[in-house]
Amino acid sequence: MINQLILSNTKRLLISVAVVCALSACQKEVAKTEAIEVKTSDVSASQVENVVDNESKSKLASSKAIELSKKYLITDTHIDVPYRLEDKYEDISIATENGDFDYPRAVAGGLDAPFMSIYIPAELEQKGGSKELADKLIDMVELIVKKSPKKYALAYTTEQIKSNFSKGIISLPMGMENGAPIEGKLENLIHFYNRGIRYITLTHSKANHISDSSYDENRPAKGLTDFGKNLVLEMNKIGIMVDVSHISDDAFFQVMEISQAPVIASHSSARHFTPGFERNMSDEMIKLLAEKGGVIQINYGSTFISQKSITNYNAFKTARAAFMKINSVEEKSEEVKIFTKNYRVKKPFEYASTSDVLDHFDHVVKLTSIDHVGIGSDYDGVGDSLPIGLKDVSSYPNLIQGLLDRGYSEDDIEKVLSGNLIRVWKQVEKYASEHN
């Protein structure tokens, strides 16, 4: 909570800070850039305690913000719990040591409908095994619900989410991050719809058989493949939301031309603040998305939010690559771990702030209206890069507080928390019911 604090009463001070943070029901951890360096020769212990207390109180969500987090349905369209648990299993029905999501923190934050991301690594497109992994991760979500039916429930429709909300049960709808498991077969699309998938991110970090990727310099399809174009229409007909996060700009514009129903960007932010970062959406794209009735769900990752964070991270990657080349070592080696630790002591990661995140919400609203923005945090998906004040799923009241402070009305906030996403999902459901 405070780095390099050298005082005789350190223990007492840290306990007092821990109590303040617990009462605030805010984030699990505090970012490194939030650290305050204090020397005993410069300031007294009581002065330090006052500084820390003020720092903590400045981040407290008001009773109004906490009330709104309980009053309104909160959806978050991208939380990578299944893949996190595939790597290292924990019981998320109780408090966990790792990750950004568990039941107690979700309840504290007022989170009601976190979309479980069925994430499929890009390399499986060539290696094989995409469909098998997708089914395995869906099995995991179903098992979580089966083991804790009083805490979690599956949700395949907007009505089921509302029903679960009225019962005080957290819904676990599912979205597929990377369409590789479709494997070029429309029968697989039907299979995954029947298993509960309600949006598909067409690709991930590499071009696949559906679409080019914003992260991949190789653009063989120059947007969508022929199969990808047909898939978009079939997703419309079956009732699966098309997700344009991760796809190339060319692919995005083709989706917008083809899709007969509104689409979502499940976890993207505004390129206005990160020029040249194609993974985020340009102003032109955001406006077109809105014109077609869609919604952009803001990604919290600091390198999605802040150009300073991107610059900092790119400098680190350059230094790490040079170290690896000089020493002929691999990225996962112990030598690189030690290098990284030492590098970050001298040059800490540049975290974004809650205010920076709110700037993205403001930007989308100014470009379009309050009807086209929501939350797609990417919790459990962006590692230790989450903004100060938004460190885990207990922190939605902090976001709400920021919206209140910026003059958003209660109706506006309800739209951001879930109203806009639910509207799009309902429109997709309606289109499918009329065209099946």
N, C-alpha and C positions, 0 to 999 in steps of 0.2 A: 504494500500500500504506500509506503514511503521508503524510497531507496536511500542508502547511505546516511541514515539518521543516526547520529552518534550522541546519545544522551544517556545519563545514568538511569533515567526513568523510562527507558524504551518500552519495557514490557507493559507498564501501566498505560502508556500512551497508545500503544498498538491495540490494547484491549478496548480502550475508549473509542478508537476509530472503528474497530470491528462492530461494536454495538451500534454506532451511528449508521453504518452501512447496512446492518441487518434490519434496522428499523425502517430504512428507506426502501427495502425490497428491491434494491437496484441490482447492478451487475455483479457477477460472481467474482470477477477480478478487475483490477484497475490497470490501465495501460502503463507501459514503461514511461512514456512521455509525460505522464501525470505526476511522476515522482518529483518530490521537492527536496533539494539538497540543503541541509542546514548544518552549520558548524557551531560547536558549543561556544566558541569565542565570539560569535556574531549575534547570538540571540539566546534568550533564556528559555527554559523548558516550558514555562507558561505561555510564552509568545508562540512557540512552536505548536503547542496544543490548540491555541486559538486559531492559528493558520489552518491547521488540519481540520478543525471543526468547521470553519467557514468554507473550506474547499468541499467538504462532504455535504454540508447543508445546501450549497449552491446547486447540487445535483439532485436534491430530493424532489420527487414528484409530489405535487400538492394533493390534498384529499380529493379535489375535484378531478384531477387526472386519474387517480386510482379508481374513483367512482365510475368514470367513463369507461375505464378498462374492464370493469365488471358489468356495466350496463349494456354495452354493445358487443356484438359478435366480432371477434378478431380473427381474421384469416392471415396466414403467411404462406405464400405459394411456393416457398422453397426452403426446406429444412432437410439436411442430408443425414438424418438419423440411421436409416437402414444400412448404408455403406459404412458408416462409422461403427455400427455394431457388428457388421461382417468382419471388420478388421480387428475389433476387440469388443467382445460382448459385455454389456452391463444391463442390469435390470432398471429400465427407465420408468418403472412404476414407483420407484423410490428415488431419493437423492443419489446422484452419481458423482464420482470424483472427477470424471472427465467430461469433455464435450460441452455443448451449449444448451442442451435440451434434456430435461427430465420432468416428471410429473409435478413435483413440488414447485419447481421454478416456473413451469407453464401456468400453474394455478396462481402463483404470485403475480405473474405478468398479465393475467387475464386472457391468455392465448386459448382460443376455442377450436380452431380448425387449422392446424399446421399440415400442409401438404407434405407427405412423406415422399422424398425424392428417390425414385428407383434409378439410381445413377449407374450407368454402364460405361466403363473406361473405353476410350476410343480405340485402343489397340485390339480389342476383341472383334472389331469389324473384320479384321484380316485373320486373326488367330482362331476365331470361332468361339462359341460359348456364350454369346450375348443373350440369347433367349433363355438359356439355362440359368444364368445369373439373375436375370430379371424375375423369373419365376421364383427363384430362391429368396430374393429380397421381398417379394410380395408375400411369400409364405411366412417370412419373419414378421411382417406387419400384422398379418392375420393372427399369428401366434401371440404377439403382444396384446392384441385385443382379447383373445381367448383367455389369457392368463389374468387379465385385469378388466373384466367387463363392467365394473362399476366406475372405472376411471376413463377407459377408452372405448370407442366404437368406430367401426368402419363407416364410411359415408360415400355413397355413389351418386347422390343427387343433392341439389340445393335444399330440398325439403328435409332430407335426412339430417343435414347439418343443422338446420334450424330446430328440428325435433331434439337432436342430441343437446343442443345449446339450452333448450328449455328444461332439460333434465339435469343439467350441470355436468354433462359428460363431454370429454374432449373428443372431437371427431378426428379421424386420421384418413382423410382423402389421399389419393396417390397421384403423382405425376411421374412420367418417365423422362429422365434426363439422358437424351441420346436415343434416336429412333433405330439404332442398330438391331435391336431384338426383333424388329419387324421382318428383317432378313428378306426383303423383297416379296413378301407374301401377304396379300390382303387378308387371308384367313388368320394370320397372326395378329393383325389389327383387331379383328373381332375377338380373338382369344384374349387379348389384353384388356379390351373394353369389358368383357365378361368378368375379368379378374379385378376390375375396379379402377383401371387407369383412366384418368379424366383430363389429362393434358399430356402432350408429347413434345419435348424439345427436340426439334428435327435432327440436330446433330450436336456434337460436343466440340472437342478441340481439334478434330481432323475431319476432312471431307469424308462422307460416307455414301451409301447408295441412295440417299435421299437428298442431301444438300451439301453445299460447300460450307466451310466453317470460317468464322471471323478470325480465328487464331491460326489458320492454316494458309500459308502462302500458295500452296497447291490448290488451284480452283478448277478442277476438271470439268465441272458441269456448268461453269459460269452462272451459278445460282442454284436452282433446283434441277435435279435430274428429271427425266420424263416420268419415272416412277414416282418421284417426289411430288410432281405436279398433280398426278392422279391421286396420290395419298392424301394431299390436302383436301381434295373434294370428298374423298371417302371418309376422312375424319369429320368433316362437316356433317355428312349424312348419318354417321353413327353416333355423333354427340361427344366427340373428344375435342377439347380445345387445342388449337394450333398454337405452339409456343415458339416465338421468334428469337428468344435469347440464344446466343451462341452462333446463329447463322450469319453468313456474309451479307453485306449490304445488297448485293444483287439478288440474293435469295430472298431477302426481306421484301424487296419491291415486287418480286414475282408472287410471293405469298399474298401480298396485299391486292394484287390484281386478280388472283385466282379465287381466294377464299370467299365463300358465300355467307360466312358468319364472322362476327368480330373475333379478333385474335388477342392473345396476351403475350407480353414479354415477362416471363415468370420471375426473373431475377436479373434485371439490367438497370443501369443508371444513365444519367445524361452526359453525353459526350462533350457538351458545352464546357464542362469543367475539366475534362481530360482530353484535350485535342489530340487526334491521331490514334486514340484507343478505340478501335473498331468494335470491340466487344460491347461498348456502350452505344446508345442510340443518339443519332444526330437530331438536331431540331427538326429538320425536314421529315425524318422518320417518325418522330414523336407526334408531329402534327398530322401526318397521314394515318398513323395508328388510331389517333383520336377521331379523325374524320370518318373512319370506318367503324367507329364504335368500340375500339379496343382499349386496353389498359396496360400501362407500364408499372410493374411492381419493383420498387427501388431496392437494389442490392446494397447491403451495408458494408461490404468489404472496403477497407481503407483505400486500396489501390483501384477501386471502382469510383470512389468518391473524391479523392484528393490527388491533384497533380504532384504535390510535394511528396506524397507517399509513393507514387509511381516512380518519380525521379530517385528517391531514396532506395527503393527496391531494385531498380535497374542498376544503380551503382553497385549495390551489394552483389547482384548476379554477375556483373562484369568482373568484380574482384574475385569472386568465388571461382569463376571459370578460369581466370588467370592462374589462381592457386592450384587448381586441379591439373592444368596443363603442365605447369612447371614441375609439379610433384608426381605426375602420372598416377593420380588417384581418382576413384570414382566418387560420385556425389554422395552416396550413402556410406562412405568410408568413415572410420573414426577420426582420421586426420581432418576431413572436411567438417565434421561436427565440432571439433576443437577450434578450427579456423572460424567457423560461423559464430561460436560463442565469443571468441576474442574480438571479432569484428564488431559484433553488436554491443559489446561493452563500450567501445570507442565511438561507434556510430549507431545509436539506437534506431529502431524502426520508427518511422514517422506515422503515427496514428492519426486518422481523421477524428473529428469531434461530432457530437450529436448535432451541433449547429451546422456543420458541413453537410451532414445527411439531410437536414431540413432544407438546406439550400436547393437540393435536387428536387424535393417535393414542390417548393416554391416555383422553381423554374418550369416544371411541367404544367403547373396550374396557370402560370402566366402565359405559357405558349398555347394552352388549350382551354381547360376549365378544371374545376374541382372533380369532374366526373371521370377522369382518365388516369388516376394514379393510385397506387396501393403499396403494400408491403411484400417484398420478396427477399428477405434478409440474407439468405444463404448461410444461416447458422449451421454449424457442423460441416460447412463446405469451404470456408475461406481461412481455416486455421487461425493462428494468432494474429489476425489483422483487423479485428473488429474495432469499431470506433470507441473512443472514450464515452462512457455513458450508455452504450448499447452492447454490452459484452455478452449477454445471453438472453434467454426467453423470459426472464423476469423483468426485463427493462422496457417493455412496451409503454408503461406509464411515463417513462422519461421522454419518449417520442411524443406522446400525447401532450405532456406538459409543454414541450417545445412548440407544438402546433397551437396550443392555447396562447402561449406567449406571443406568437406571431399573428394573432387575431383570427384564427380559424374558428368558425362557429361549431356548435355541437353537431349540427347536421353535416357540416363539412367533414368533421373528424370521423363521423360514422361512415361516410363514403370511403374515406381513406382506409379505415380499419377493415372494412369488408364489403361495404355497399357496392362499390364499383366492380369488384371481382365477381360478386354474386350476380350482379346485373348481367355481366358478360356471359357467365356460366348459364344463366337462365335463357339467354338468347340462343346460345349454342344448343341447349336442350330443346328449345322450341323449334329451331330450324330442323333438328334431327327428327323430331316427332312428326313434322310435316313432310319429310322427304324420305322416310324409311319405306 
